[in-house]
Structures are given as structure tokens and as C-alpha cells.
């Protein structure tokens, strides 16, 4: 069984008020909403890391080289 850990988080007053209002409106605790938001952010990070790993073997192209190619082709 997972045990929850306590943490102190400080919110800007307007954000805290918004969280309290949403908590009441949704019938969920602020803690549940914050946990879900953090899980979502971490899941997005995991997706990004997976994409980076997939693209690891792609040829690298520097910004300078790309811009010079645009100039050579008369695009800029």
C-alpha cells in the first residue's frame, strides 16, 4: 500500500483562491487536483524523453547551417 507524503506548497493568492473554488465546484480536494496536475506534467516529460530517445540517431543540423542553406536557395 502506498503511503502519501506531506509537502508544504505556497501558492500565489489568486491561484490559491482559484484552486479552492475549483475544489468546491468539482467536489475534489486541492491535494487531489495538485497530484493530478503533477502526474500530467511528469507524463508529458516522459513523452518528450521518449521522443528524444527515438530521434537520437537523426542527423544533427546546426541553426547556422540551416540559415545558410535558406540563403543559398534564395529563400531569404
HELIX and SHEET records of a PDB file:
HELIX    1   1 UNK A   13  UNK A   26  1                                  14    
HELIX    2   2 UNK A   30  UNK A   54  1                                  25    
HELIX    3   3 UNK A   63  UNK A   72  1                                  10    
END                                                                             
